[in-house]
Each structure stands twice: as C-alpha cells, then as structure tokens.
Amino acid sequence: MLILVVASRIFLVNESSAQQKELQTVSARFSLSVSIPDAAVKVGAPIWVIVTKENTSDQNLSVYRAIAGDSDQGGWVYRVIAQDEKGRKAPKTKFGRHVQGPETADEAIEPASMVGSGGYIPLAPHKSISDRINIGKLYDLTHAGKYTVQVQEFDEESKTYVKSNPITVTVTP
C-alpha cells in the first residue's frame, strides 16, 4: 500500500510539471510602436501615423507587405483601433469595414469585393521596418475632437495580438 501512495505522488508531481510546461507563455516575436507627425489635423485632412515593427526574436521574421499605391499598410497589414474622448469606437468608413471587417451588426455591409495583393519580405533579427497608415481612410473622423489610436497585429507563434502604444490625435474644425 505504501508503494501505491508513493507512486501516485510521483505521478502527481509529473502531471504538475507537464501542466507548468503547458502554461509557459511564448513571447511575441515582434513589437509595435506608433508615432504621429502631426498631432493636430483639420477635419477631412489625411491623418497619417507611422508604425514601426521591430523583430525582437533571434530569427528572421516574414513580414507581409501590401501593394498599395500610396504605401498605406493600414487595414491590410495592421488592425487599427480608433476611439473618441469618451472611449467609444469611432465609426469605420466603408473601406475600413471592407478591410478590417465590421465591429457591429449595424456596420455589416455587402460581401467585400475588394481584393488586395502583396507578399512577404524577411525582417532580420532585431531590425525594424516602418509603415504609414492613413487613419482617416479606415475611420470616419470628420467630427472635431480628440481620438486615441492604437495599432495591433496577430502573432501566430504566441497566438496573441501585439499592441502598439496608444497615441492621441486632435481633429480640429
């Protein structure tokens, strides 16, 4: 009987070790940061932000590049979140709903007929790449006020969304 108790304790310790290994987190392979050249813009003007993606791993990272005439990677590569001063999500433009999907049933639109193209390029370990995103192309920011903008991208390895720092843009009349 004593042998069975010892054996069950060993089994429990081994099971606990296996569970601990499963619970270990996998770090994201990249980081994102956002900056804005003009923190105050007039209603209707393009709202450009710069997104910098840094490969924080020790291996090459495949980075998707959308082929866009204005080099805008917003919606295609990065998921953008824009909120007003009260924390409410800003309404998406038709283009924003097509490339990022609707947020609510009220935003649902006909199936997207939009097709994008692009390809993957390697990003060396500890190197970074910068992209431009016109937030006004994705969100209807035609009302004067302050908006908080954050960018995120899904990391397949860690199975998490990597989020940038939030930035604030003021839209003036």
C-alpha contacts under 8 A as a table, 3 or more apart, distances in Angstrom:
res1	aa1	res2	aa2	distance
1	M	4	L	5.29
1	M	5	V	6.65
2	L	5	V	5.27
2	L	6	V	6.41
3	I	6	V	5.20
3	I	7	A	6.08
4	L	7	A	5.02
4	L	8	S	6.10
5	V	8	S	5.17
5	V	9	R	6.25
6	V	9	R	5.12
6	V	10	I	6.30
7	A	10	I	5.14
7	A	11	F	6.19
8	S	11	F	4.93
8	S	12	L	6.15
9	R	12	L	5.06
9	R	13	V	6.23
10	I	13	V	5.12
10	I	14	N	6.17
11	F	14	N	5.12
11	F	15	E	6.04
12	L	15	E	4.98
12	L	16	S	6.00
13	V	16	S	5.03
13	V	17	S	6.19
14	N	17	S	5.03
14	N	18	A	6.25
15	E	18	A	5.10
15	E	19	Q	6.21
16	S	19	Q	5.04
16	S	20	Q	6.15
17	S	20	Q	5.04
17	S	21	K	6.32
18	A	21	K	5.15
18	A	22	E	6.38
19	Q	22	E	5.06
19	Q	23	L	6.25
20	Q	23	L	5.02
20	Q	24	Q	6.41
21	K	24	Q	5.35
25	T	158	S	7.57
26	V	157	E	7.35
26	V	158	S	5.04
27	S	158	S	5.89
28	A	31	S	7.46
28	A	56	T	7.90
28	A	155	D	6.29
28	A	157	E	6.92
28	A	158	S	5.33
28	A	160	T	7.47
28	A	162	V	7.10
29	R	55	N	6.09
29	R	56	T	5.39
29	R	57	S	5.07
29	R	61	L	7.80
29	R	155	D	7.18
29	R	157	E	7.45
29	R	158	S	7.76
30	F	53	K	6.60
30	F	54	E	5.33
30	F	55	N	4.48
30	F	56	T	4.84
30	F	57	S	6.84
30	F	155	D	7.95
30	F	162	V	7.68
31	S	53	K	5.71
31	S	54	E	5.27
31	S	55	N	6.79
31	S	56	T	6.71
31	S	162	V	6.65
31	S	163	K	7.66
31	S	164	S	7.31
32	L	51	V	6.77
32	L	52	T	5.64
32	L	53	K	4.70
32	L	54	E	6.53
32	L	151	V	7.66
32	L	152	Q	7.46
32	L	162	V	7.00
32	L	163	K	6.36
32	L	164	S	4.67
32	L	165	N	7.54
33	S	51	V	5.74
33	S	52	T	5.25
33	S	53	K	6.74
33	S	164	S	4.70
33	S	165	N	5.66
34	V	49	V	6.71
34	V	50	I	5.58
34	V	51	V	4.59
34	V	52	T	6.34
34	V	150	Q	7.48
34	V	151	V	7.40
34	V	164	S	6.17
34	V	165	N	6.21
34	V	166	P	7.31
34	V	167	I	7.06
35	S	49	V	5.81
35	S	50	I	5.22
35	S	51	V	6.68
35	S	167	I	6.99
36	I	39	A	5.99
36	I	48	W	6.67
36	I	49	V	4.57
36	I	50	I	6.03
36	I	167	I	7.60
36	I	169	V	7.90
37	P	48	W	7.24
37	P	49	V	6.77
37	P	50	I	7.73
38	D	41	V	6.61
38	D	47	I	7.87
38	D	48	W	7.78
38	D	169	V	7.86
39	A	168	T	6.87
39	A	169	V	4.74
39	A	170	T	6.07
40	A	169	V	5.79
40	A	170	T	4.59
40	A	171	V	5.84
40	A	172	T	6.94
41	V	45	A	6.47
41	V	46	P	7.89
41	V	47	I	6.91
41	V	169	V	7.57
41	V	170	T	6.34
41	V	171	V	5.07
41	V	172	T	6.04
42	K	45	A	5.57
42	K	171	V	5.49
42	K	172	T	4.74
42	K	173	P	5.78
43	V	141	L	7.24
43	V	142	T	5.28
43	V	143	H	6.90
43	V	144	A	6.60
43	V	171	V	5.77
43	V	172	T	5.82
43	V	173	P	5.56
44	G	136	G	7.79
44	G	141	L	7.74
44	G	142	T	6.07
45	A	136	G	7.76
46	P	134	N	6.05
46	P	135	I	7.41
46	P	136	G	5.79
46	P	137	K	7.62
47	I	133	I	7.93
47	I	134	N	5.19
47	I	135	I	5.39
47	I	136	G	5.53
48	W	132	R	6.41
48	W	133	I	5.49
48	W	134	N	4.47
48	W	135	I	6.31
49	V	132	R	5.74
49	V	133	I	5.37
49	V	134	N	6.52
49	V	135	I	7.24
50	I	130	S	6.55
50	I	131	D	5.63
50	I	132	R	4.76
50	I	133	I	6.50
51	V	130	S	5.47
51	V	131	D	5.16
51	V	132	R	6.26
51	V	133	I	7.45
51	V	151	V	7.85
52	T	128	S	6.53
52	T	129	I	5.64
52	T	130	S	4.29
52	T	131	D	6.45
53	K	128	S	5.39
53	K	129	I	5.43
53	K	130	S	6.33
54	E	126	H	6.38
54	E	127	K	5.73
54	E	128	S	4.09
54	E	129	I	6.60
55	N	60	N	7.80
55	N	61	L	6.69
55	N	123	L	6.69
55	N	124	A	6.89
55	N	125	P	5.41
55	N	126	H	4.97
55	N	127	K	5.66
55	N	128	S	6.13
56	T	125	P	6.43
56	T	126	H	5.23
56	T	127	K	7.87
57	S	60	N	7.71
57	S	125	P	5.66
57	S	126	H	6.68
58	D	125	P	5.01
58	D	126	H	7.25
59	Q	124	A	6.81
59	Q	125	P	5.34
60	N	122	P	5.98
60	N	123	L	5.50
60	N	124	A	4.66
60	N	125	P	5.55
61	L	122	P	5.56
61	L	123	L	5.03
61	L	124	A	6.52
61	L	125	P	7.38
62	S	120	Y	5.74
62	S	121	I	5.59
62	S	122	P	4.75
62	S	123	L	6.24
63	V	120	Y	5.20
63	V	121	I	5.29
63	V	122	P	6.08
63	V	123	L	6.53
64	Y	77	V	6.66
64	Y	118	G	6.99
64	Y	119	G	5.55
64	Y	120	Y	4.36
64	Y	121	I	6.48
65	R	73	Q	7.33
65	R	77	V	6.97
65	R	118	G	5.42
65	R	119	G	5.51
65	R	120	Y	5.99
65	R	121	I	7.23
66	A	73	Q	6.19
66	A	76	W	6.36
66	A	77	V	6.87
66	A	116	G	7.08
66	A	117	S	5.86
66	A	118	G	4.21
66	A	119	G	6.71
67	I	71	S	7.13
67	I	116	G	7.49
67	I	117	S	5.80
67	I	118	G	4.96
68	A	71	S	4.92
68	A	72	D	5.99
68	A	73	Q	7.22
69	G	72	D	7.61
71	S	131	D	7.61
71	S	132	R	6.73
72	D	131	D	7.24
72	D	132	R	5.35
72	D	133	I	4.96
72	D	134	N	6.52
73	Q	76	W	5.62
73	Q	77	V	5.51
73	Q	78	Y	6.83
73	Q	131	D	6.48
73	Q	132	R	6.29
73	Q	133	I	5.67
74	G	77	V	6.05
74	G	78	Y	5.48
74	G	79	R	6.93
74	G	80	V	7.00
74	G	132	R	7.42
74	G	133	I	4.74
74	G	134	N	6.74
74	G	135	I	7.40
74	G	138	L	7.54
75	G	78	Y	5.40
75	G	79	R	5.45
75	G	80	V	6.74
75	G	96	G	6.77
75	G	99	V	5.36
75	G	100	Q	5.53
75	G	138	L	7.19
76	W	79	R	7.66
76	W	99	V	6.32
76	W	100	Q	7.68
76	W	116	G	7.71
77	V	153	E	7.47
78	Y	151	V	6.33
78	Y	152	Q	5.88
78	Y	153	E	5.35
79	R	100	Q	6.66
79	R	151	V	5.74
79	R	152	Q	5.23
79	R	153	E	6.02
80	V	135	I	7.74
80	V	138	L	7.96
80	V	149	V	7.15
80	V	150	Q	5.99
80	V	151	V	4.55
80	V	152	Q	6.40
81	I	89	K	7.43
81	I	149	V	5.67
81	I	150	Q	5.26
81	I	151	V	6.16
81	I	152	Q	7.98
82	A	89	K	5.88
82	A	90	A	5.59
82	A	139	Y	7.26
82	A	147	Y	6.43
82	A	148	T	5.62
82	A	149	V	4.53
82	A	150	Q	6.63
83	Q	86	K	7.60
83	Q	87	G	5.29
83	Q	88	R	5.18
83	Q	89	K	4.28
83	Q	90	A	5.09
83	Q	147	Y	5.40
83	Q	148	T	5.21
83	Q	149	V	6.61
84	D	87	G	5.35
84	D	88	R	5.47
84	D	89	K	6.44
84	D	90	A	6.15
84	D	145	G	7.30
84	D	146	K	6.08
84	D	147	Y	4.49
84	D	148	T	6.37
85	E	88	R	7.45
85	E	145	G	7.25
85	E	146	K	5.62
85	E	147	Y	5.93
85	E	148	T	7.35
90	A	139	Y	6.35
90	A	140	D	6.75
90	A	141	L	7.15
91	P	139	Y	5.76
91	P	140	D	5.60
91	P	141	L	7.90
92	K	95	F	7.74
92	K	96	G	5.29
92	K	97	R	5.95
92	K	102	P	7.82
92	K	107	E	7.88
92	K	138	L	5.74
92	K	139	Y	4.14
92	K	140	D	5.64
93	T	96	G	4.91
93	T	97	R	6.23
93	T	137	K	6.85
93	T	138	L	5.41
93	T	139	Y	5.03
93	T	140	D	5.47
94	K	97	R	5.16
94	K	98	H	6.27
94	K	138	L	7.78
95	F	98	H	5.05
95	F	99	V	6.32
95	F	137	K	6.94
95	F	138	L	6.12
96	G	99	V	5.43
96	G	100	Q	5.63
96	G	101	G	7.11
96	G	137	K	6.86
96	G	138	L	4.00
96	G	139	Y	6.35
97	R	100	Q	5.37
97	R	101	G	4.50
97	R	102	P	4.93
97	R	103	E	7.94
97	R	107	E	7.22
97	R	108	A	7.76
97	R	109	I	7.64
97	R	138	L	7.61
98	H	101	G	5.51
98	H	102	P	7.60
98	H	112	A	5.60
98	H	114	M	7.07
99	V	114	M	7.87
102	P	105	A	7.23
102	P	107	E	5.15
102	P	108	A	5.47
102	P	109	I	7.68
103	E	107	E	6.44
103	E	108	A	7.96
104	T	107	E	5.31
104	T	108	A	6.74
105	A	108	A	5.14
109	I	112	A	7.90
123	L	127	K	6.52
123	L	128	S	7.12
123	L	129	I	7.70
124	A	127	K	5.53
134	N	137	K	5.52
134	N	138	L	7.28
135	I	138	L	5.38
135	I	139	Y	6.11
136	G	139	Y	5.14
136	G	140	D	6.17
136	G	141	L	6.10
137	K	140	D	7.62
141	L	144	A	7.54
141	L	171	V	7.45
142	T	171	V	7.80
143	H	171	V	7.24
143	H	173	P	7.88
144	A	170	T	7.43
144	A	171	V	4.82
144	A	172	T	4.95
144	A	173	P	5.72
145	G	170	T	5.69
145	G	171	V	5.25
145	G	172	T	6.64
146	K	168	T	6.61
146	K	169	V	5.71
146	K	170	T	4.37
146	K	171	V	6.20
147	Y	168	T	5.57
147	Y	169	V	5.37
147	Y	170	T	6.35
147	Y	171	V	7.74
148	T	166	P	6.34
148	T	167	I	5.57
148	T	168	T	4.51
148	T	169	V	6.50
149	V	166	P	5.57
149	V	167	I	5.36
149	V	168	T	6.22
149	V	169	V	7.56
150	Q	163	K	7.06
150	Q	164	S	5.86
150	Q	165	N	6.33
150	Q	166	P	4.67
150	Q	167	I	6.58
151	V	163	K	5.87
151	V	164	S	5.36
151	V	165	N	7.80
151	V	166	P	7.79
152	Q	161	Y	6.12
152	Q	162	V	5.38
152	Q	163	K	4.31
152	Q	164	S	6.10
153	E	161	Y	5.42
153	E	162	V	5.44
153	E	163	K	6.80
154	F	159	K	6.97
154	F	160	T	5.79
154	F	161	Y	4.29
154	F	162	V	6.14
155	D	158	S	5.77
155	D	159	K	5.57
155	D	160	T	5.60
155	D	161	Y	6.01
155	D	162	V	6.70
156	E	159	K	4.95
156	E	160	T	7.26
